[in-house]
Amino acid sequence: MVGAGVVGLTSALRLARDGHDVDVVAARTGDDTTSATAAALWYPYRAYPAAEVTRWSASTYTTLRGLAADRRTGVRMRLGRELFRRPAAEPWWRDAVSDLARVAAERLPTGYADGFELTVPVADMAVHLPWLLGEATAAGVTVRAGRYEKLADAFVGVDAVVNCTGLGSRELVGDVHLSPVRGQVVVVAQFGLREWVLDQSDPEQLRYVVPRGDTVLLGGTADDGDEDLTVRADTASGIVDRCAELVPALRDARILGHRVGLRPGRPSVRLEVEVTGRGPVVHCYGHGGAGVTLSYGCAEDVARLVSGLR
């Protein structure tokens, strides 16, 4: 297994529980991964194709809902709303959730014409990633730091390689369809907020507020083709101002930090077997802004594909 973000770790855990010996090699782990920056609000954001993403999302929803019963996982089920400036149709992923309901007109904030309310999993990645790593190692997975210049180098003493390197596959396997989508967020201290809120009416002016345990995450940006990982002060200020329009109490919130990550943008998730001269590779990358949302569902397909190699 190459890659130790949420997609790699969920796949490694599933494979180990199915009886496979799994060795994970990753250039970045834990807090250094893109997964650590994620809002980790269950939401199929910028991930395709629709039918497969809906299926993977529904599976992940079910798994995360079960994990939410255990506080050690860092997962909670949280009610929230997506708001729209204009009347909106139901989301294409409607069948992945059970309780989606339209927000009554009298409950919409000023300036909004429509909205949906639903309860979804939210993962505090500062808790969930270490928990996931612990579960994987307890199941027999080994994790070590390392970097491959080319994927063929991973075929040492293994029967198959699973590639979960996200944007790294641009260089590792030469995937020209991958491109970075820069995301910057602000982390503030929790002030009693329990519900999330999202407004992506203007893709250039995203607004999302996601409570996560002791913190609240504010976003954000989706800058196509931008791979600058430095924090931009003007961007951070704009994020806080936009989010405070949705949740006025944020104007007095204590800022704890800033994070920047690069989503692995791709026209469609790549989840397939490639037969190479060195052996079979199962690719699982290109999840856009929905790595957490698709993770456990994709892990099931990874396990199915690996089992089919026998």
KAVEN-V891462 format. One record per run of one state. SS is the DSSP state (helix for helix, strand for strand, loop for the rest). FROM is the first residue (numbers start at 0). TO is the last residue. If there is no record, write none. Layout:
[[SS FROM TO] [SS FROM TO]]
//
This chain:
[[loop 0 0] [strand 1 1] [loop 2 4] [helix 5 16] [loop 17 21] [strand 22 25] [loop 26 28] [helix 29 31] [loop 32 32] [helix 33 36] [loop 37 39] [strand 40 40] [loop 41 48] [helix 49 66] [loop 67 69] [helix 70 72] [loop 73 73] [strand 74 83] [loop 84 92] [helix 93 95] [loop 96 99] [strand 100 101] [loop 102 103] [helix 104 106] [loop 107 112] [strand 113 122] [loop 123 123] [helix 124 137] [loop 138 140] [strand 141 144] [loop 145 149] [helix 150 153] [loop 154 158] [strand 159 162] [loop 163 164] [helix 165 171] [loop 172 177] [strand 178 188] [loop 189 194] [strand 195 198] [loop 199 205] [strand 206 211] [loop 212 213] [strand 214 218] [loop 219 221] [strand 222 223] [loop 224 231] [helix 232 245] [loop 246 246] [helix 247 251] [loop 252 253] [strand 254 264] [loop 265 268] [strand 269 274] [loop 275 278] [strand 279 284] [loop 285 286] [strand 287 287] [loop 288 289] [helix 290 306] [loop 307 309]]
//
